[in-house]
Amino acid sequence: MQEAGAAASAGNWQQAEALWQRVRQLAPAHPQALYSLGVHAYQRGDTQAAIAYRDGARATSPADPMIVLTIAVVKQAQGDVDGE
């Protein structure tokens, strides 16, 4: 996980995404991996994948305000101002 975070911080998005995918192979419901994969998907312009990953993160960590906030940002980018 630290390697993935370091790669993302250094701007190595493809490496970070690959490392987060490896975390998911070991722990499919890992909230940080799901959240981070959602960030990467959003940055690539794949809002559907971003929502799917972040919904997964929210299911495993429903009280995390950052996850809820970023889901709202992605939904707003899709034109869903009601968040449905």
Backbone as JSON Lines, residues from 0, in Angstrom:
{"i":0,"aa":"M","n":[0.82,-1.19,0.0],"ca":[0.0,0.0,0.0],"c":[0.86,1.25,0.0]}
{"i":1,"aa":"Q","n":[1.95,1.22,0.75],"ca":[2.82,2.39,0.79],"c":[3.43,2.67,-0.57]}
{"i":2,"aa":"E","n":[3.77,1.59,-1.29],"ca":[4.35,1.76,-2.62],"c":[3.34,2.42,-3.55]}
{"i":3,"aa":"A","n":[2.09,2.01,-3.47],"ca":[1.06,2.57,-4.33],"c":[0.87,4.06,-4.03]}
{"i":4,"aa":"G","n":[0.82,4.39,-2.76],"ca":[0.68,5.79,-2.37],"c":[1.86,6.63,-2.81]}
{"i":5,"aa":"A","n":[3.06,6.07,-2.67],"ca":[4.27,6.79,-3.09],"c":[4.28,6.99,-4.6]}
{"i":6,"aa":"A","n":[3.86,5.97,-5.34],"ca":[3.82,6.08,-6.8],"c":[2.83,7.17,-7.22]}
{"i":7,"aa":"A","n":[1.68,7.21,-6.58],"ca":[0.68,8.24,-6.89],"c":[1.21,9.63,-6.55]}
{"i":8,"aa":"S","n":[1.86,9.76,-5.4],"ca":[2.41,11.04,-4.99],"c":[3.47,11.55,-5.96]}
{"i":9,"aa":"A","n":[4.19,10.6,-6.57],"ca":[5.23,10.96,-7.53],"c":[4.67,11.17,-8.93]}
{"i":10,"aa":"G","n":[3.36,10.98,-9.09],"ca":[2.74,11.16,-10.4],"c":[2.83,9.96,-11.31]}
{"i":11,"aa":"N","n":[3.25,8.82,-10.76],"ca":[3.33,7.58,-11.54],"c":[1.99,6.86,-11.45]}
{"i":12,"aa":"W","n":[1.0,7.39,-12.16],"ca":[-0.38,6.93,-12.02],"c":[-0.56,5.48,-12.46]}
{"i":13,"aa":"Q","n":[0.06,5.09,-13.56],"ca":[-0.11,3.72,-14.04],"c":[0.47,2.72,-13.04]}
{"i":14,"aa":"Q","n":[1.64,3.04,-12.5],"ca":[2.25,2.15,-11.5],"c":[1.38,2.09,-10.25]}
{"i":15,"aa":"A","n":[0.9,3.24,-9.8],"ca":[0.05,3.27,-8.61],"c":[-1.21,2.44,-8.82]}
{"i":16,"aa":"E","n":[-1.82,2.6,-9.98],"ca":[-3.04,1.85,-10.25],"c":[-2.77,0.35,-10.27]}
{"i":17,"aa":"A","n":[-1.66,-0.05,-10.88],"ca":[-1.31,-1.48,-10.91],"c":[-1.07,-2.01,-9.5]}
{"i":18,"aa":"L","n":[-0.44,-1.22,-8.65],"ca":[-0.18,-1.65,-7.28],"c":[-1.48,-1.74,-6.49]}
{"i":19,"aa":"W","n":[-2.41,-0.8,-6.68],"ca":[-3.7,-0.87,-5.99],"c":[-4.49,-2.07,-6.47]}
{"i":20,"aa":"Q","n":[-4.36,-2.43,-7.75],"ca":[-5.03,-3.64,-8.24],"c":[-4.48,-4.88,-7.54]}
{"i":21,"aa":"R","n":[-3.18,-4.89,-7.28],"ca":[-2.59,-6.03,-6.56],"c":[-3.13,-6.1,-5.13]}
{"i":22,"aa":"V","n":[-3.29,-4.95,-4.49],"ca":[-3.88,-4.93,-3.15],"c":[-5.28,-5.53,-3.21]}
{"i":23,"aa":"R","n":[-6.05,-5.16,-4.23],"ca":[-7.41,-5.7,-4.37],"c":[-7.43,-7.2,-4.6]}
{"i":24,"aa":"Q","n":[-6.41,-7.73,-5.25],"ca":[-6.35,-9.18,-5.44],"c":[-6.23,-9.89,-4.1]}
{"i":25,"aa":"L","n":[-5.51,-9.27,-3.18],"ca":[-5.32,-9.85,-1.85],"c":[-6.49,-9.55,-0.92]}
{"i":26,"aa":"A","n":[-7.08,-8.38,-1.09],"ca":[-8.19,-7.94,-0.23],"c":[-9.2,-7.19,-1.1]}
{"i":27,"aa":"P","n":[-10.12,-7.91,-1.75],"ca":[-11.04,-7.29,-2.71],"c":[-11.87,-6.12,-2.18]}
{"i":28,"aa":"A","n":[-12.14,-6.09,-0.9],"ca":[-12.97,-5.02,-0.33],"c":[-12.14,-3.98,0.42]}
{"i":29,"aa":"H","n":[-10.85,-3.9,0.14],"ca":[-9.98,-2.95,0.84],"c":[-10.42,-1.52,0.49]}
{"i":30,"aa":"P","n":[-10.9,-0.75,1.47],"ca":[-11.47,0.57,1.16],"c":[-10.48,1.55,0.53]}
{"i":31,"aa":"Q","n":[-9.24,1.57,0.99],"ca":[-8.27,2.51,0.41],"c":[-7.94,2.14,-1.03]}
{"i":32,"aa":"A","n":[-7.84,0.84,-1.31],"ca":[-7.59,0.41,-2.69],"c":[-8.76,0.8,-3.59]}
{"i":33,"aa":"L","n":[-9.97,0.55,-3.13],"ca":[-11.15,0.9,-3.92],"c":[-11.24,2.41,-4.14]}
{"i":34,"aa":"Y","n":[-11.01,3.16,-3.08],"ca":[-11.04,4.62,-3.18],"c":[-10.0,5.11,-4.18]}
{"i":35,"aa":"S","n":[-8.78,4.61,-4.04],"ca":[-7.69,5.07,-4.91],"c":[-7.92,4.67,-6.37]}
{"i":36,"aa":"L","n":[-8.43,3.47,-6.58],"ca":[-8.75,3.06,-7.95],"c":[-9.85,3.94,-8.53]}
{"i":37,"aa":"G","n":[-10.76,4.37,-7.68],"ca":[-11.79,5.31,-8.13],"c":[-11.19,6.65,-8.54]}
{"i":38,"aa":"V","n":[-10.21,7.12,-7.77],"ca":[-9.51,8.36,-8.12],"c":[-8.84,8.22,-9.48]}
{"i":39,"aa":"H","n":[-8.13,7.12,-9.67],"ca":[-7.42,6.9,-10.94],"c":[-8.4,6.8,-12.11]}
{"i":40,"aa":"A","n":[-9.51,6.11,-11.91],"ca":[-10.51,5.99,-12.97],"c":[-11.08,7.37,-13.33]}
{"i":41,"aa":"Y","n":[-11.34,8.17,-12.32],"ca":[-11.87,9.51,-12.56],"c":[-10.87,10.35,-13.34]}
{"i":42,"aa":"Q","n":[-9.6,10.26,-12.97],"ca":[-8.57,11.02,-13.67],"c":[-8.43,10.6,-15.13]}
{"i":43,"aa":"R","n":[-8.74,9.35,-15.42],"ca":[-8.71,8.85,-16.8],"c":[-9.98,9.24,-17.56]}
{"i":44,"aa":"G","n":[-10.97,9.78,-16.84],"ca":[-12.22,10.15,-17.47],"c":[-13.26,9.04,-17.47]}
{"i":45,"aa":"D","n":[-12.99,7.97,-16.74],"ca":[-13.92,6.84,-16.66],"c":[-14.79,7.0,-15.42]}
{"i":46,"aa":"T","n":[-15.83,7.83,-15.55],"ca":[-16.66,8.13,-14.38],"c":[-17.47,6.93,-13.92]}
{"i":47,"aa":"Q","n":[-17.86,6.05,-14.84],"ca":[-18.61,4.85,-14.43],"c":[-17.77,3.97,-13.52]}
{"i":48,"aa":"A","n":[-16.52,3.72,-13.9],"ca":[-15.63,2.91,-13.06],"c":[-15.34,3.63,-11.75]}
{"i":49,"aa":"A","n":[-15.18,4.96,-11.82],"ca":[-14.91,5.73,-10.61],"c":[-16.04,5.56,-9.6]}
{"i":50,"aa":"I","n":[-17.27,5.65,-10.06],"ca":[-18.42,5.47,-9.17],"c":[-18.46,4.05,-8.63]}
{"i":51,"aa":"A","n":[-18.22,3.07,-9.47],"ca":[-18.26,1.67,-9.02],"c":[-17.22,1.42,-7.93]}
{"i":52,"aa":"Y","n":[-16.0,1.88,-8.15],"ca":[-14.96,1.7,-7.13],"c":[-15.32,2.43,-5.84]}
{"i":53,"aa":"R","n":[-15.78,3.66,-5.98],"ca":[-16.07,4.45,-4.78],"c":[-17.31,3.95,-4.06]}
{"i":54,"aa":"D","n":[-18.27,3.42,-4.79],"ca":[-19.42,2.79,-4.12],"c":[-18.95,1.59,-3.32]}
{"i":55,"aa":"G","n":[-18.01,0.83,-3.87],"ca":[-17.43,-0.3,-3.14],"c":[-16.72,0.16,-1.89]}
{"i":56,"aa":"A","n":[-15.96,1.26,-2.01],"ca":[-15.26,1.81,-0.85],"c":[-16.26,2.27,0.2]}
{"i":57,"aa":"R","n":[-17.33,2.89,-0.24],"ca":[-18.34,3.38,0.71],"c":[-19.03,2.23,1.42]}
{"i":58,"aa":"A","n":[-19.24,1.12,0.71],"ca":[-19.89,-0.04,1.33],"c":[-19.03,-0.62,2.45]}
{"i":59,"aa":"T","n":[-17.72,-0.55,2.3],"ca":[-16.83,-1.11,3.32],"c":[-16.45,-0.09,4.38]}
{"i":60,"aa":"S","n":[-16.61,1.19,4.07],"ca":[-16.24,2.24,5.01],"c":[-17.26,3.39,4.91]}
{"i":61,"aa":"P","n":[-18.51,3.14,5.32],"ca":[-19.59,4.11,5.08],"c":[-19.46,5.43,5.83]}
{"i":62,"aa":"A","n":[-18.68,5.47,6.88],"ca":[-18.57,6.71,7.65],"c":[-17.43,7.6,7.19]}
{"i":63,"aa":"D","n":[-16.7,7.2,6.16],"ca":[-15.56,7.99,5.7],"c":[-16.05,9.17,4.87]}
{"i":64,"aa":"P","n":[-15.91,10.4,5.4],"ca":[-16.45,11.56,4.68],"c":[-15.75,11.83,3.35]}
{"i":65,"aa":"M","n":[-14.47,11.47,3.22],"ca":[-13.76,11.7,1.97],"c":[-14.35,10.85,0.85]}
{"i":66,"aa":"I","n":[-14.73,9.63,1.17],"ca":[-15.34,8.76,0.16],"c":[-16.68,9.34,-0.28]}
{"i":67,"aa":"V","n":[-17.5,9.75,0.67],"ca":[-18.81,10.33,0.35],"c":[-18.64,11.59,-0.49]}
{"i":68,"aa":"L","n":[-17.7,12.44,-0.12],"ca":[-17.47,13.69,-0.85],"c":[-17.02,13.41,-2.29]}
{"i":69,"aa":"T","n":[-16.11,12.48,-2.46],"ca":[-15.62,12.23,-3.81],"c":[-16.67,11.56,-4.69]}
{"i":70,"aa":"I","n":[-17.53,10.75,-4.1],"ca":[-18.65,10.2,-4.88],"c":[-19.52,11.36,-5.38]}
{"i":71,"aa":"A","n":[-19.78,12.32,-4.53],"ca":[-20.58,13.48,-4.93],"c":[-19.92,14.26,-6.05]}
{"i":72,"aa":"V","n":[-18.6,14.42,-5.99],"ca":[-17.86,15.14,-7.04],"c":[-18.0,14.42,-8.38]}
{"i":73,"aa":"V","n":[-17.84,13.11,-8.37],"ca":[-17.94,12.34,-9.62],"c":[-19.37,12.4,-10.16]}
{"i":74,"aa":"K","n":[-20.35,12.25,-9.29],"ca":[-21.74,12.3,-9.75],"c":[-22.07,13.68,-10.33]}
{"i":75,"aa":"Q","n":[-21.55,14.72,-9.71],"ca":[-21.78,16.07,-10.23],"c":[-21.13,16.21,-11.61]}
{"i":76,"aa":"A","n":[-19.95,15.64,-11.79],"ca":[-19.28,15.69,-13.09],"c":[-20.09,14.96,-14.16]}
{"i":77,"aa":"Q","n":[-20.89,13.99,-13.74],"ca":[-21.76,13.26,-14.66],"c":[-23.06,14.03,-14.92]}
{"i":78,"aa":"G","n":[-23.26,15.14,-14.23],"ca":[-24.48,15.9,-14.39],"c":[-25.58,15.49,-13.42]}
{"i":79,"aa":"D","n":[-25.24,14.62,-12.48],"ca":[-26.21,14.12,-11.5],"c":[-26.13,15.0,-10.26]}
{"i":80,"aa":"V","n":[-26.82,16.13,-10.29],"ca":[-26.75,17.05,-9.15],"c":[-27.59,16.59,-7.97]}
{"i":81,"aa":"D","n":[-28.48,15.62,-8.19],"ca":[-29.29,15.08,-7.11],"c":[-28.6,13.92,-6.4]}
{"i":82,"aa":"G","n":[-27.52,13.39,-7.0],"ca":[-26.78,12.29,-6.38],"c":[-27.48,10.97,-6.41]}
{"i":83,"aa":"E","n":[-28.24,10.72,-7.44],"ca":[-28.99,9.47,-7.51],"c":[-28.34,8.48,-8.43]}
